Amino acid sequence: MSEVLNVVAKAIIGIRPDLGESGTEITRDAALFYAADPDQPVLGLDSMEALELITVLEREFGVELAETDIRITDLRTVGDVVDAMSGAAL
């Protein structure tokens, strides 16, 4: 597990402890909100949890997404978040 993925997974579990308690595996392909593909894992975050996740990750990585070319609407999976934070933290 990459370092950024590990940080993102910990942030998600911090916001949604039930995911950690249930042993939900947080993988790059897990959808944050919902998935069109019934085989895709879904974390089921709501909009407030997503906002909290962005806030936590901005603080963790020392970036402001509003000051980057990252569009929050493009962050659909854990992998999207990992890639965005990896690029923003450079």
Buried (B, 14 or more C-beta within 10 A) or exposed (E): EEEBBEBBBBBBBEBBEEBBEEEBEBBBEBBBBEBEEEEEBBBBBEEEBBEBBBEBBBEBBEBEBEEEEBEEEEBBBBBBBBBBBBEBEE
